[in-house]
Amino acid sequence: MDSSPFAWLEDATIKITATTSGSDRAKLLKMPTGSVQLEFFNAGAVPVFIRKGADATVTASASNPDKPIAAGAMEVLTVINTPSAPVTHVAAVTLSGSADLYITTGAGI
């Protein structure tokens, strides 16, 4: 992992409006192969639970909780993106209400 400050890739931010359905998802932009950082910003007033996946069928769960992102929080997470186990999509869900989740591809912490 790169210990430099987070450097985003241009035109590599997506937005998911997470609801209670679990099927709110988006395709990640400009995902290189190997170790890559994703910056998550939850602009909502409720926590969002996220799950990464290899295709557009990935779903997130709040009842068997996936990775939480607190309301108003920003986190940089590392994912390993390989041809045999690609990470191409992220799904998000809330326990109640909705929240806008912004995800930016980049490098660094």
N, CA, C and O of each residue as an XYZ file, in Angstrom:
436
protein
N       0.845     -1.177      0.000
C       0.000      0.000      0.000
C       0.889      1.237      0.000
O       1.911      1.291      0.684
N       0.487      2.200     -0.760
C       1.181      3.477     -0.844
C       0.860      4.296      0.398
O      -0.311      4.502      0.715
N       1.905      4.777      1.119
C       1.668      5.561      2.331
C       1.636      7.064      2.061
O       1.613      7.868      2.993
N       1.636      7.434      0.793
C       1.497      8.845      0.420
C       0.064      9.292      0.663
O      -0.833      8.456      0.770
N      -0.168     10.613      0.752
C      -1.544     11.089      0.863
C      -2.375     10.603     -0.330
O      -1.848     10.394     -1.423
N      -3.660     10.431     -0.105
C      -4.545      9.923     -1.156
C      -4.501     10.827     -2.382
O      -4.684     12.040     -2.276
N      -4.258     10.234     -3.535
C      -4.264     10.945     -4.818
C      -5.343     10.313     -5.678
O      -5.247      9.134     -6.019
N      -6.359     11.070     -6.030
C      -7.470     10.524     -6.797
C      -7.150     10.518     -8.282
O      -6.313     11.287     -8.756
N      -7.821      9.649     -8.998
C      -7.745      9.619    -10.449
C      -8.867     10.498    -10.987
O      -9.997     10.431    -10.503
N      -8.562     11.316    -11.979
C      -9.586     12.185    -12.571
C     -10.701     11.340    -13.183
O     -10.456     10.261    -13.723
N     -11.910     11.840    -13.090
C     -13.089     11.168    -13.652
C     -13.257      9.750    -13.126
O     -13.677      8.860    -13.866
N     -12.929      9.531    -11.846
C     -13.017      8.194    -11.259
C     -13.868      8.181     -9.996
O     -13.674      7.329     -9.129
N     -14.805      9.114     -9.881
C     -15.714      9.145     -8.730
C     -17.105      8.721     -9.176
O     -17.608      9.164    -10.208
N     -17.713      7.857     -8.379
C     -19.083      7.432     -8.621
C     -19.929      7.793     -7.405
O     -19.403      8.044     -6.321
N     -21.235      7.815     -7.598
C     -22.176      8.087     -6.495
C     -23.217      6.982     -6.461
O     -23.795      6.619     -7.485
N     -23.445      6.456     -5.267
C     -24.522      5.494     -5.041
C     -25.468      6.125     -4.029
O     -25.035      6.550     -2.958
N     -26.747      6.190     -4.356
C     -27.740      6.588     -3.364
C     -28.211      5.300     -2.705
O     -29.034      4.566     -3.253
N     -27.674      5.041     -1.519
C     -27.975      3.807     -0.799
C     -29.328      3.920     -0.107
O     -29.643      4.933      0.518
N     -30.114      2.865     -0.231
C     -31.418      2.765      0.423
C     -31.469      1.441      1.183
O     -30.448      0.767      1.318
N     -32.622      1.072      1.668
C     -32.778     -0.177      2.416
C     -32.886     -1.411      1.519
O     -32.995     -2.524      2.033
N     -32.859     -1.247      0.203
C     -33.072     -2.379     -0.708
C     -31.889     -3.337     -0.794
O     -32.091     -4.533     -1.002
N     -30.664     -2.846     -0.639
C     -29.481     -3.703     -0.754
C     -28.996     -3.893     -2.169
O     -27.903     -4.415     -2.387
N     -29.803     -3.473     -3.148
C     -29.412     -3.656     -4.547
C     -28.907     -2.364     -5.193
O     -28.765     -2.295     -6.413
N     -28.640     -1.350     -4.385
C     -28.084     -0.105     -4.920
C     -26.594     -0.331     -5.135
O     -25.861     -0.622     -4.190
N     -26.151     -0.197     -6.376
C     -24.761     -0.513     -6.706
C     -24.295      0.333     -7.872
O     -25.092      0.967     -8.563
N     -22.969      0.329     -8.079
C     -22.394      1.051     -9.214
C     -21.096      0.388     -9.634
O     -20.436     -0.284     -8.841
N     -20.742      0.589    -10.900
C     -19.481      0.096    -11.450
C     -18.376      1.077    -11.082
O     -18.513      2.284    -11.279
N     -17.289      0.553    -10.551
C     -16.134      1.375    -10.213
C     -15.449      1.842    -11.490
O     -15.417      1.118    -12.485
N     -14.904      3.047    -11.459
C     -14.249      3.623    -12.629
C     -12.731      3.559    -12.495
O     -12.184      3.737    -11.407
N     -12.069      3.305    -13.602
C     -10.602      3.328    -13.705
C      -9.921      2.434    -12.675
O      -8.990      2.856    -11.989
N     -10.395      1.199    -12.575
C      -9.823      0.247    -11.619
C      -8.597     -0.438    -12.222
O      -8.737     -1.265    -13.124
N      -7.394     -0.103    -11.734
C      -6.197     -0.786    -12.225
C      -6.082     -2.176    -11.605
O      -6.754     -2.482    -10.621
N      -5.237     -3.003    -12.179
C      -4.957     -4.316    -11.614
C      -3.981     -4.152    -10.460
O      -3.084     -3.310    -10.513
N      -4.156     -4.952     -9.426
C      -3.268     -4.922     -8.269
C      -3.906     -4.229     -7.090
O      -5.130     -4.142     -6.994
N      -3.069     -3.735     -6.188
C      -3.534     -3.060     -4.987
C      -3.943     -1.631     -5.330
O      -3.173     -0.879     -5.925
N      -5.157     -1.270     -4.948
C      -5.689      0.056     -5.265
C      -6.486      0.558     -4.067
O      -7.080     -0.230     -3.330
N      -6.494      1.865     -3.882
C      -7.260      2.438     -2.786
C      -8.552      3.050     -3.318
O      -8.596      3.633     -4.401
N      -9.596      2.894     -2.516
C     -10.892      3.500     -2.791
C     -11.230      4.408     -1.622
O     -11.166      3.993     -0.465
N     -11.590      5.644     -1.926
C     -12.006      6.586     -0.890
C     -13.528      6.597     -0.853
O     -14.184      6.837     -1.866
N     -14.083      6.333      0.332
C     -15.526      6.311      0.529
C     -15.919      7.514      1.366
O     -15.347      7.738      2.433
N     -16.895      8.300      0.893
C     -17.435      9.411      1.673
C     -18.937      9.230      1.772
O     -19.642      9.244      0.763
N     -19.426      9.059      3.000
C     -20.859      8.914      3.251
C     -21.405     10.308      3.558
O     -21.214     10.823      4.659
N     -22.080     10.912      2.591
C     -22.644     12.257      2.754
C     -23.999     12.231      3.445
O     -24.632     13.274      3.607
N     -24.446     11.059      3.849
C     -25.763     10.932      4.465
C     -25.743     11.067      5.975
O     -24.695     11.237      6.598
N     -26.948     10.985      6.546
C     -27.125     11.101      7.996
C     -27.274      9.737      8.670
O     -27.480      9.661      9.881
N     -27.170      8.654      7.882
C     -27.276      7.297      8.424
C     -26.088      6.469      7.941
O     -25.527      6.759      6.885
N     -25.696      5.438      8.699
C     -24.594      4.579      8.248
C     -24.954      3.844      6.957
O     -26.123      3.577      6.678
N     -23.925      3.529      6.184
C     -24.069      2.754      4.954
C     -23.196      1.508      5.096
O     -22.072      1.587      5.591
N     -23.712      0.367      4.665
C     -22.966     -0.882      4.673
C     -22.609     -1.222      3.232
O     -23.468     -1.186      2.351
N     -21.324     -1.558      2.988
C     -20.852     -1.762      1.618
C     -20.314     -3.171      1.408
O     -19.872     -3.831      2.348
N     -20.360     -3.615      0.160
C     -19.757     -4.881     -0.251
C     -19.190     -4.700     -1.650
O     -19.824     -4.094     -2.514
N     -17.993     -5.230     -1.867
C     -17.385     -5.186     -3.194
C     -17.715     -6.470     -3.933
O     -17.989     -7.498     -3.314
N     -17.690     -6.408     -5.279
C     -18.011     -7.591     -6.047
C     -17.424     -7.574     -7.438
O     -16.853     -6.579     -7.884
N     -17.578     -8.702     -8.114
C     -16.992     -8.905     -9.433
C     -17.939     -8.588    -10.579
O     -17.543     -8.645    -11.744
N     -19.195     -8.251    -10.260
C     -20.138     -7.945    -11.340
C     -21.329     -7.164    -10.791
O     -21.374     -6.827     -9.607
N     -22.279     -6.885    -11.655
C     -23.420     -6.039    -11.304
C     -24.471     -6.759    -10.457
O     -25.531     -6.191    -10.196
N     -24.206     -7.989    -10.023
C     -25.176     -8.692     -9.183
C     -24.846     -8.579     -7.694
O     -25.600     -9.085     -6.862
N     -23.745     -7.931     -7.345
C     -23.350     -7.823     -5.939
C     -24.429     -7.076     -5.146
O     -24.973     -6.074     -5.610
N     -24.725     -7.575     -3.949
C     -25.685     -6.913     -3.069
C     -25.058     -6.746     -1.680
O     -24.206     -7.537     -1.275
N     -25.480     -5.731     -0.976
C     -24.987     -5.457      0.371
C     -26.058     -5.835      1.387
O     -27.246     -5.892      1.067
N     -25.617     -6.095      2.623
C     -26.543     -6.502      3.675
C     -26.315     -5.674      4.937
O     -25.176     -5.450      5.348
N     -27.398     -5.228      5.540
C     -27.318     -4.533      6.825
C     -27.679     -5.477      7.968
O     -27.308     -5.221      9.114
N     -28.407     -6.582      7.674
C     -28.807     -7.514      8.727
C     -27.674     -8.469      9.096
O     -27.536     -8.841     10.261
N     -26.871     -8.867      8.128
C     -25.634     -9.624      8.356
C     -24.541     -8.667      7.918
O     -23.995     -8.807      6.824
N     -24.214     -7.688      8.769
C     -23.566     -6.464      8.308
C     -22.308     -6.646      7.473
O     -21.389     -7.388      7.820
N     -22.317     -5.935      6.365
C     -21.115     -5.776      5.567
C     -20.330     -4.617      6.171
O     -20.689     -4.125      7.241
N     -19.280     -4.179      5.515
C     -18.398     -3.124      6.030
C     -19.185     -1.832      6.225
O     -19.744     -1.313      5.259
N     -19.247     -1.288      7.465
C     -19.993     -0.045      7.678
C     -19.141      1.185      7.378
O     -17.934      1.202      7.623
N     -19.793      2.204      6.848
C     -19.211      3.534      6.700
C     -20.140      4.468      7.479
O     -21.301      4.642      7.111
N     -19.629      5.061      8.547
C     -20.453      5.900      9.421
C     -20.979      7.135      8.695
O     -20.381      7.608      7.728
N     -22.098      7.642      9.177
C     -22.675      8.871      8.615
C     -21.645      9.990      8.695
O     -21.051     10.215      9.749
N     -21.435     10.685      7.597
C     -20.500     11.802      7.548
C     -19.038     11.406      7.494
O     -18.165     12.274      7.492
N     -18.754     10.120      7.451
C     -17.361      9.649      7.502
C     -16.742      9.529      6.120
O     -17.426      9.351      5.112
N     -15.403      9.636      6.116
C     -14.613      9.369      4.923
C     -13.577      8.317      5.310
O     -12.870      8.467      6.307
N     -13.494      7.251      4.512
C     -12.522      6.185      4.750
C     -11.826      5.848      3.444
O     -12.439      5.879      2.377
N     -10.536      5.524      3.531
C      -9.782      5.029      2.383
C      -9.501      3.556      2.651
O      -8.872      3.207      3.650
N      -9.967      2.702      1.758
C      -9.816      1.258      1.909
C      -9.013      0.702      0.736
O      -9.116      1.194     -0.388
N      -8.224     -0.312      1.007
C      -7.434     -0.967     -0.027
C      -8.150     -2.219     -0.497
O      -8.643     -3.003      0.314
N      -8.206     -2.406     -1.805
C      -8.727     -3.643     -2.386
C      -7.656     -4.208     -3.318
O      -6.849     -3.474     -3.888
N      -7.675     -5.516     -3.454
C      -6.763     -6.197     -4.371
C      -7.591     -6.594     -5.584
O      -8.534     -7.377     -5.475
N      -7.233     -6.053     -6.726
C      -7.974     -6.277     -7.964
C      -7.102     -7.118     -8.896
O      -6.118     -6.625     -9.448
N      -7.467     -8.384     -9.064
C      -6.697     -9.284     -9.923
C      -7.596     -9.854    -11.009
O      -8.816     -9.889    -10.847
N      -7.008    -10.302    -12.115
C      -7.832    -10.908    -13.176
C      -8.630    -12.122    -12.688
O      -9.740    -12.364    -13.163
N      -8.067    -12.892    -11.737
C      -8.782    -14.074    -11.251
C      -9.848    -13.734    -10.209
O     -10.760    -14.529     -9.983
N      -9.746    -12.560     -9.569
C     -10.731    -12.112     -8.579
C     -10.949    -10.610     -8.741
O     -10.549     -9.823     -7.883
N     -11.586    -10.217     -9.847
C     -11.737     -8.780    -10.108
C     -12.708     -8.090     -9.154
O     -13.688     -8.681     -8.699
N     -12.415     -6.842     -8.869
C     -13.318     -5.983     -8.101
C     -13.787     -4.907     -9.078
O     -13.016     -4.028     -9.464
N     -15.054     -4.983     -9.471
C     -15.558     -4.058    -10.490
C     -16.742     -3.224    -10.014
O     -17.032     -2.177    -10.594
N     -17.434     -3.679     -8.955
C     -18.647     -3.023     -8.493
C     -18.661     -2.904     -6.970
O     -17.993     -3.664     -6.269
N     -19.432     -1.939     -6.472
C     -19.692     -1.797     -5.040
C     -21.194     -1.671     -4.853
O     -21.867     -0.950     -5.589
N     -21.717     -2.389     -3.848
C     -23.126     -2.272     -3.471
C     -23.197     -1.617     -2.102
O     -22.270     -1.737     -1.301
N     -24.296     -0.926     -1.837
C     -24.468     -0.226     -0.559
C     -25.916     -0.346     -0.089
O     -26.845     -0.429     -0.893
N     -26.084     -0.353      1.239
C     -27.419     -0.465      1.829
C     -27.440      0.315      3.142
O     -26.405      0.498      3.783
N     -28.622      0.767      3.529
C     -28.817      1.422      4.825
C     -29.827      0.610      5.637
O     -30.587     -0.182      5.079
N     -29.831      0.812      6.954
C     -30.856      0.193      7.802
C     -32.169      0.951      7.714
O     -33.246      0.367      7.840
N     -32.068      2.281      7.493
C     -33.257      3.121      7.345
C     -32.885      4.347      6.530
O     -31.725      4.759      6.503
N     -33.861      4.919      5.877
C     -33.616      6.122      5.091
C     -32.706      5.872      3.911
O     -32.609      4.755      3.403
N     -32.041      6.928      3.484
C     -31.108      6.815      2.368
C     -29.894      7.696      2.642
O     -29.925      8.579      3.498
N     -28.826      7.434      1.894
C     -27.593      8.204      2.036
C     -26.845      8.184      0.712
O     -26.804      7.160      0.030
N     -26.257      9.313      0.352
C     -25.414      9.382     -0.836
C     -24.003      8.961     -0.440
O     -23.415      9.514      0.490
N     -23.466      7.973     -1.162
C     -22.121      7.473     -0.930
C     -21.292      7.765     -2.170
O     -21.651      7.364     -3.277
N     -20.169      8.474     -1.975
C     -19.256      8.800     -3.066
C     -18.037      7.911     -2.943
O     -17.464      7.779     -1.862
N     -17.633      7.292     -4.064
C     -16.485      6.395     -4.081
C     -15.530      6.866     -5.170
O     -15.912      7.017     -6.331
N     -14.263      7.099     -4.766
C     -13.251      7.600     -5.694
C     -12.085      6.618     -5.741
O     -11.573      6.204     -4.702
N     -11.669      6.249     -6.950
C     -10.512      5.398     -7.154
C      -9.244      6.235     -7.124
O      -9.203      7.327     -7.691
N      -8.202      5.723     -6.461
C      -6.948      6.441     -6.399
C      -5.863      5.603     -5.764
O      -5.927      4.373     -5.770
N      -4.846      6.287     -5.206
C      -3.732      5.613     -4.545
C      -3.303      6.429     -3.347
O      -3.349      7.658     -3.379
N      -2.884      5.748     -2.282
C      -2.428      6.435     -1.076
C      -3.437      6.316      0.043
O      -4.498      5.711     -0.112
N      -3.080      6.917      1.196
C      -3.965      6.796      2.363
C      -4.544      8.095      2.729
O      -5.312      8.180      3.688
